[in-house]
Every structure is written in C-alpha cells, then in structure tokens.
Amino acid sequence: MSEQEKLQSLVLELRMLEETFKEIDARESIVASAIIESRSAIEAIKEFPSGDPSEILMPIGGGIFFEASAPPPDKFLINIGAGAVVEKTKEETVNFLEERIKELERAILTFESQKADLVNRINSNRAAINSIVEKQKRTSIQ
C-alpha cells in the first residue's frame, strides 16, 4: 500500500471514528436525560400528599389549565414497554425507578469507556496522519 493510500485509509477511518464518537455522545445525552427524569419522578412521588385530595392544575393545551381535585395516589402505573403497564405501590415505584437509574448509570459508564477508547484511536490516527503528511512535505521539498 502506498503512502497516499495509507493516508486516505487513515483519514476515512478517522472520520468513521469521529462519527461513532458523536453517536455515542448523543446516546449518552439521552441516557443522562432519562436519569434526570427518573430522579425528578422519584422526588415528585415522594412529595405526593398522603391524606386529603389535593388541588392540581390540569393542562388542556395551548397554555390553558383548569383546576381539579385529585385523590392521593396509592398506586402508580408503570409503562414497561410495548403499550403494557403494571400497577405498583408508591414504594415499589420508587424502587423500580432507583433500579432504572442504576441501569442507566451503568450504561453511562459503558459509554464513557467507549468514548475514551475512541479518543485514543482518534488521537492515534491523527498522529499517524500527521506523520505521513510531514514525511510527504519533507520529500516534496527535496
């Protein structure tokens, strides 16, 4: 393989690595948002009053709300995918969300590890590309 072919191959691989890095970074952002959402849900569930019905504002769209009275929830419905829901108690729901957060945090760690590996490969490719370009500059000067 000639130096020019090797350079083209390295540049192509570099672009693919950078694109993969962007995709993993986007997935990591989505997972981080899911963690924040799950933590917010836990806080909201813990804050629900457990006695009398509470007054709430119900959105109907277009920035319009109406007041409603809601009994304190003793059961929560959890979407488990494919349009299926399961009913859980307050404590079970919080436990479910905490487990989900742990799984999502493990996914974040995996993404971070993958990104670190990609950064190493990207830097290695850039160094190899720079080396070939410098070599070509030196030979063209002579």
N, C-alpha and C positions, 0 to 999 in steps of 0.2 A: 504494500500500500504506500502510495506516495505521500509526501508531507502535506500536499494540498488536500488529498482525500482524507487523510487523518484529521486535518483541521476542520474540514466540512463535517466529518462524522462527530467530532467533539462539540462543534457548535450546535449541531442538531440534537445531540444528547443533552447539552446544556439547556436548550430551550424546553425539551421534554421534562427535565428535572425541575426547572423553574415553574412550569405549568402544573406539575404534580404538587409542588410545594404550595402553590396558590390554592389548589383544590383542597388539600389537607387543611390549610389555614381557614378556608371557608367553612369546612365541616366542623373544625374546632370552634369557630364562632357560633355556629348553630347549636352545638352542644353546650357551650358556655351560656347561651341564652336560655336553653332548656333548664340548666341548673338554676339560674336566677329565677325563672318562672316557678320551678318546683319549690324553691325556698320561700318565695312570696306566697305560694299556695299554703305552705305549712303555717306561715305566720297568720294568714287570713283564717285558716281553720281554727287555730288556737285562740284567735280573738273573737270568734263567734260567741255571743252570749248564750248562756245555757238555761235561762229562766223563761221570761216572758217573750212574746213575739217582739221583733224589732222592726222599726220603720226603715224601709230601704227605698232607694230611687231606682226605678226600672227604666232602662233606655228603650226607646221605641224607634230610634233612628233620627237622623237629621239634627242631632243635638237636643232632642226633645225627651223629657223624662216624665214619669208620673210616680207619685208616692204609693207605696204598697206596704202591707204588713206581712212579715214572714215569720213563721214559727221557727224556733231554734232547731237547726238540723241535728238529728241524731244518727242519720245515715247519709252517706255520700255515695254517688255513683261514679265509678272509675272506668274510663274508656280504656279497654285493653286491646283495642285494635279490631279491624275488620267489622266495625259497627257494633261490636259486642261491649257491654258494660257489666260490671259486677258491683254489687252493693257492699259497702264496708262501713264499719263504725268509725267514729272520729279517730280513735286510737289506731285502728287498722289502716286508715287512710294516711295518717301521719307516718306510720311505719313503712307503708308502701312507697310514699314519696321519699323518705330517707334512704330506702334501698335503691330507688331510682337514681337519686343523687350520687350515691356511691358508685353505681354502674357508670354513670356519666362522667364522674371524676376519673375513673379508670380509663375511660375512652380518651379523655383529655391527656392523660399521661402517655397513652399509646401514640396519640397524635404528636405530642411534644417530642417523643423519641423518634418518630418517623421524620419529623421536621429536622431534628438535629442530624440524623443520618443524611438527609438530603442536602443540608447546608454543607456538610463535609464533602459530599460528592460534587456539589456545585463548585465549591472552592477548589477542589482538586482539578476539575475540568477547566476552570478559569486559569489556573496556574499552568496547565498543560497547553492551553490555547495561547496564553501569553508567551510561553517558552517557544512555541513554534513560530509565532509572529516575529519575535525578536530574532530568531535564527534566520527567518526569511529576510528580515531587514538587513542583517549583517551580510548575508550572501549577495543581496542585491546592491549593496554599497560597494562591494569589492568588485 
